[in-house]
Amino acid sequence: MRSIAFADFLIGVGILFVLEGLLFAASPVWMRRAMKSALATPDNILRAVGIGSAIAGLILIWFVRR
């Protein structure tokens, strides 16, 4: 039997795939430009944005679960 936390995790991954797929389907040109921009961005900036996004996600999860 799977735990509720694991089921929630899989739901979150599924939502991520849906949103990403919708972005690619709705505007492939914009997504291509965004990927080129990410390739040109320095590693330290991408790392800071990634850490900031992870912290924002954890805070959001904390508020929802509270």
DSSP file (Angstrom, degrees, kcal/mol; ACC not computed):
  #  RESIDUE AA STRUCTURE BP1 BP2  ACC     N-H-->O    O-->H-N    N-H-->O    O-->H-N    TCO  KAPPA ALPHA  PHI   PSI    X-CA   Y-CA   Z-CA
    1    1 A M              0   0    0      0, 0.0     2,-0.2     0, 0.0     0, 0.0   0.000 360.0 360.0 360.0 132.9    0.0    0.0    0.0
    2    2 A R        -     0   0    0      1,-0.1     2,-0.1     2,-0.0     3,-0.0  -0.510 360.0-115.4 -81.6 150.4    1.3    3.4   -0.9
    3    3 A S     >  -     0   0    0     -2,-0.2     4,-2.0     1,-0.1     5,-0.1  -0.414  20.4-116.9 -80.2 162.0    1.4    6.2    1.6
    4    4 A I  H  > S+     0   0    0      1,-0.2     4,-2.7     2,-0.2     5,-0.2   0.887 115.8  56.3 -64.0 -38.9   -0.6    9.4    1.2
    5    5 A A  H  > S+     0   0    0      1,-0.2     4,-2.1     2,-0.2    -1,-0.2   0.897 107.6  47.8 -61.6 -40.7    2.6   11.4    1.0
    6    6 A F  H  > S+     0   0    0      2,-0.2     4,-2.4     1,-0.2    -1,-0.2   0.899 111.0  50.8 -68.2 -39.6    3.8    9.3   -2.0
    7    7 A A  H  X S+     0   0    0     -4,-2.0     4,-2.2     2,-0.2    -2,-0.2   0.914 110.5  49.7 -62.7 -42.4    0.4    9.6   -3.7
    8    8 A D  H  X S+     0   0    0     -4,-2.7     4,-2.4     2,-0.2    -2,-0.2   0.895 109.3  52.6 -62.2 -39.8    0.5   13.4   -3.2
    9    9 A F  H  X S+     0   0    0     -4,-2.1     4,-2.3     2,-0.2    -2,-0.2   0.925 109.5  48.0 -61.3 -45.6    4.0   13.4   -4.7
   10   10 A L  H  X S+     0   0    0     -4,-2.4     4,-2.3     1,-0.2    -1,-0.2   0.870 110.2  52.3 -65.1 -36.5    2.9   11.6   -7.8
   11   11 A I  H  X S+     0   0    0     -4,-2.2     4,-2.5     2,-0.2    -1,-0.2   0.919 109.3  50.5 -63.5 -42.5    0.0   13.9   -8.2
   12   12 A G  H  X S+     0   0    0     -4,-2.4     4,-2.2     2,-0.2    -2,-0.2   0.903 110.3  48.5 -61.7 -42.5    2.4   16.9   -8.0
   13   13 A V  H  X S+     0   0    0     -4,-2.3     4,-2.3     2,-0.2    -1,-0.2   0.901 110.8  51.9 -64.5 -40.5    4.6   15.3  -10.6
   14   14 A G  H  X S+     0   0    0     -4,-2.3     4,-2.2     2,-0.2    -2,-0.2   0.912 109.1  49.0 -61.9 -43.1    1.6   14.7  -12.8
   15   15 A I  H  X S+     0   0    0     -4,-2.5     4,-2.7     2,-0.2     5,-0.2   0.896 108.8  54.3 -63.2 -40.0    0.5   18.4  -12.5
   16   16 A L  H  X S+     0   0    0     -4,-2.2     4,-2.5     1,-0.2     5,-0.2   0.929 109.3  47.3 -58.2 -46.6    4.0   19.5  -13.4
   17   17 A F  H  X S+     0   0    0     -4,-2.3     4,-2.6     2,-0.2    -2,-0.2   0.896 111.7  50.9 -62.8 -40.8    3.9   17.4  -16.6
   18   18 A V  H  X S+     0   0    0     -4,-2.2     4,-2.4     2,-0.2    -2,-0.2   0.949 112.7  45.0 -62.5 -48.9    0.5   18.8  -17.5
   19   19 A L  H  X S+     0   0    0     -4,-2.7     4,-2.2     2,-0.2    -2,-0.2   0.914 114.9  47.7 -63.5 -43.5    1.6   22.4  -17.0
   20   20 A E  H  X S+     0   0    0     -4,-2.5     4,-2.3    -5,-0.2    -1,-0.2   0.918 112.2  50.0 -63.9 -42.7    4.8   21.9  -18.9
   21   21 A G  H  X S+     0   0    0     -4,-2.6     4,-2.4    -5,-0.2    -2,-0.2   0.896 109.4  51.2 -62.7 -40.3    3.0   20.1  -21.7
   22   22 A L  H  X S+     0   0    0     -4,-2.4     4,-2.8     2,-0.2     5,-0.2   0.897 108.8  51.5 -64.5 -39.8    0.4   22.9  -22.0
   23   23 A L  H  X S+     0   0    0     -4,-2.2     4,-2.2     2,-0.2     8,-0.2   0.933 112.5  45.2 -62.4 -45.4    3.2   25.5  -22.2
   24   24 A F  H  < S+     0   0    0     -4,-2.3    -2,-0.2     1,-0.2    -1,-0.2   0.887 116.6  46.1 -65.2 -38.4    4.9   23.7  -25.0
   25   25 A A  H  < S+     0   0    0     -4,-2.4    -2,-0.2    -5,-0.2    -1,-0.2   0.889 115.7  45.0 -71.9 -38.7    1.6   23.1  -26.8
   26   26 A A  H  < S+     0   0    0     -4,-2.8    -2,-0.2     1,-0.2    -1,-0.2   0.868 133.8   7.1 -75.1 -36.8    0.4   26.7  -26.4
   27   27 A S     X  +     0   0    0     -4,-2.2     4,-2.1    -5,-0.2    -1,-0.2  -0.535  59.2 165.4-150.1  76.7    3.6   28.5  -27.4
   28   28 A P  H  > S+     0   0    0      0, 0.0     4,-2.3     0, 0.0     5,-0.2   0.845  82.9  55.7 -63.7 -32.4    6.5   26.4  -28.7
   29   29 A V  H  > S+     0   0    0      2,-0.2     4,-2.3     1,-0.2     5,-0.2   0.934 108.8  46.5 -66.0 -44.5    8.3   29.5  -30.0
   30   30 A W  H  > S+     0   0    0      1,-0.2     4,-2.4     2,-0.2    -1,-0.2   0.902 112.6  50.2 -63.6 -40.9    8.3   31.1  -26.5
   31   31 A M  H  X S+     0   0    0     -4,-2.1     4,-2.3    -8,-0.2    -1,-0.2   0.893 109.3  51.3 -65.3 -39.1    9.4   27.9  -24.9
   32   32 A R  H  X S+     0   0    0     -4,-2.3     4,-2.2     2,-0.2    -1,-0.2   0.919 111.5  47.7 -62.4 -43.4   12.3   27.6  -27.4
   33   33 A R  H  X S+     0   0    0     -4,-2.3     4,-2.4     1,-0.2    -2,-0.2   0.896 110.4  52.2 -63.6 -40.1   13.3   31.2  -26.6
   34   34 A A  H  X S+     0   0    0     -4,-2.4     4,-2.2     2,-0.2    -2,-0.2   0.895 109.5  49.1 -63.6 -40.7   13.1   30.5  -22.9
   35   35 A M  H  X S+     0   0    0     -4,-2.3     4,-2.0     2,-0.2    -1,-0.2   0.896 110.7  50.0 -67.1 -39.4   15.4   27.5  -23.2
   36   36 A K  H  X S+     0   0    0     -4,-2.2     4,-1.3     2,-0.2    -2,-0.2   0.902 110.7  50.6 -63.5 -40.2   17.9   29.4  -25.2
   37   37 A S  H  X S+     0   0    0     -4,-2.4     4,-0.8     1,-0.2    -2,-0.2   0.900 108.5  51.7 -63.9 -41.1   17.8   32.2  -22.6
   38   38 A A  H >< S+     0   0    0     -4,-2.2     3,-0.6     1,-0.2    -1,-0.2   0.881 106.6  54.1 -63.5 -37.9   18.4   29.6  -19.8
   39   39 A L  H 3< S+     0   0    0     -4,-2.0    -1,-0.2     1,-0.2    -2,-0.2   0.828 110.4  46.9 -64.5 -30.8   21.4   28.2  -21.7
   40   40 A A  H 3< S+     0   0    0     -4,-1.3    -1,-0.2    -3,-0.2    -2,-0.2   0.574  92.2  98.6 -87.5  -9.7   22.9   31.7  -21.8
   41   41 A T  S << S-     0   0    0     -4,-0.8     5,-0.0    -3,-0.6    -3,-0.0  -0.604  83.0-107.5 -82.1 136.0   22.3   32.4  -18.1
   42   42 A P    >>  -     0   0    0      0, 0.0     4,-2.0     0, 0.0     3,-0.5  -0.230  25.8-116.5 -60.6 151.3   25.2   31.9  -15.8
   43   43 A D  H 3> S+     0   0    0      1,-0.2     4,-2.8     2,-0.2     5,-0.2   0.867 112.2  56.9 -57.4 -40.8   25.1   28.9  -13.5
   44   44 A N  H 3> S+     0   0    0      1,-0.2     4,-2.1     2,-0.2    -1,-0.2   0.862 107.7  48.2 -65.0 -33.7   25.0   30.9  -10.3
   45   45 A I  H <> S+     0   0    0     -3,-0.5     4,-2.6     2,-0.2     5,-0.2   0.935 113.0  47.2 -69.2 -46.2   21.9   32.8  -11.4
   46   46 A L  H  X S+     0   0    0     -4,-2.0     4,-2.5     1,-0.2    -2,-0.2   0.899 112.4  50.9 -61.1 -39.6   20.1   29.5  -12.4
   47   47 A R  H  X S+     0   0    0     -4,-2.8     4,-2.6     2,-0.2     5,-0.2   0.924 110.7  48.2 -63.9 -44.7   21.2   28.0   -9.1
   48   48 A A  H  X S+     0   0    0     -4,-2.1     4,-2.5     1,-0.2    -2,-0.2   0.909 112.7  48.1 -63.5 -42.5   19.8   31.0   -7.1
   49   49 A V  H  X S+     0   0    0     -4,-2.6     4,-2.5     2,-0.2    -1,-0.2   0.905 112.2  50.2 -64.4 -41.0   16.5   30.9   -9.1
   50   50 A G  H  X S+     0   0    0     -4,-2.5     4,-2.3    -5,-0.2    -2,-0.2   0.915 112.1  46.0 -63.5 -43.9   16.2   27.1   -8.5
   51   51 A I  H  X S+     0   0    0     -4,-2.6     4,-2.4     2,-0.2    -2,-0.2   0.912 113.2  50.4 -65.4 -42.2   16.8   27.4   -4.7
   52   52 A G  H  X S+     0   0    0     -4,-2.5     4,-2.5    -5,-0.2    -2,-0.2   0.908 111.3  48.2 -61.8 -42.2   14.3   30.3   -4.5
   53   53 A S  H  X S+     0   0    0     -4,-2.5     4,-2.5     2,-0.2    -1,-0.2   0.901 111.1  50.6 -65.0 -41.1   11.7   28.3   -6.4
   54   54 A A  H  X S+     0   0    0     -4,-2.3     4,-2.3     2,-0.2    -2,-0.2   0.913 112.1  46.9 -63.5 -42.5   12.3   25.2   -4.1
   55   55 A I  H  X S+     0   0    0     -4,-2.4     4,-2.5     2,-0.2    -2,-0.2   0.920 112.0  50.3 -65.9 -43.3   11.9   27.4   -1.0
   56   56 A A  H  X S+     0   0    0     -4,-2.5     4,-2.4     1,-0.2    -2,-0.2   0.902 111.2  49.9 -60.9 -40.5    8.8   29.0   -2.4
   57   57 A G  H  X S+     0   0    0     -4,-2.5     4,-2.6     2,-0.2    -2,-0.2   0.905 110.2  49.3 -64.6 -42.0    7.4   25.6   -3.2
   58   58 A L  H  X S+     0   0    0     -4,-2.3     4,-2.5     2,-0.2    -2,-0.2   0.900 111.2  49.6 -64.3 -40.4    8.1   24.3    0.3
   59   59 A I  H  X S+     0   0    0     -4,-2.5     4,-2.5     2,-0.2    -2,-0.2   0.919 111.2  49.8 -64.1 -42.9    6.5   27.3    1.9
   60   60 A L  H  X S+     0   0    0     -4,-2.4     4,-2.4     2,-0.2    -2,-0.2   0.930 112.1  47.3 -60.7 -46.1    3.4   26.8   -0.3
   61   61 A I  H  X S+     0   0    0     -4,-2.6     4,-2.6     1,-0.2    -1,-0.2   0.911 110.9  52.5 -61.5 -42.3    3.2   23.2    0.6
   62   62 A W  H  X S+     0   0    0     -4,-2.5     4,-1.3     1,-0.2    -2,-0.2   0.919 110.6  47.1 -60.2 -45.1    3.6   24.1    4.3
   63   63 A F  H  < S+     0   0    0     -4,-2.5    -1,-0.2     1,-0.2    -2,-0.2   0.903 114.3  46.9 -64.2 -41.3    0.7   26.6    4.1
   64   64 A V  H  < S+     0   0    0     -4,-2.4    -2,-0.2     1,-0.2    -1,-0.2   0.896 115.0  45.7 -67.8 -39.4   -1.6   24.2    2.3
   65   65 A R  H  <        0   0    0     -4,-2.6    -1,-0.2     1,-0.2    -2,-0.2   0.667 360.0 360.0 -78.4 -17.2   -0.8   21.3    4.7
   66   66 A R     <        0   0    0     -4,-1.3    -1,-0.2    -5,-0.2    -2,-0.1   0.468 360.0 360.0 -69.0 360.0   -1.2   23.5    7.8
